[in-house]
Amino acid sequence: MNKLRHSGISTSRTSAVIRSMVEELKRTIQVLHIDICTEEDRVRIFDKADPLYSVLARTLTSRRDNLIITVADLEKRLYTTTPISEAAS
């Protein structure tokens, strides 16, 4: 993102890039959620506190949670980067 800020790319182009990233990350979050549910169904352990809870499901959950935070940060950045007239459209 620092490259976008310093490369002279217009605000509207920066906003478009961020919007595209957010959309792609949201799709990835959905896929991860499905993968987590599938893994929990496969091993039949749904309690994250259970020592036998799947390592794969735990890892995917952590990744999904990090992506959710990333999306929130990007949306915040999009809000601060987007001019008022562009945000209204």
Secondary structure, DSSP 8 states (H G I E B T S, - for coil): -HHHHHTT--HHHHHHHHHHHHHHHHHHHHHHHHHHHHHHHHHT---TTSTTS-HHHHHHHHHHHHHHHHHHHHHHHHHHHS-HHHHH-
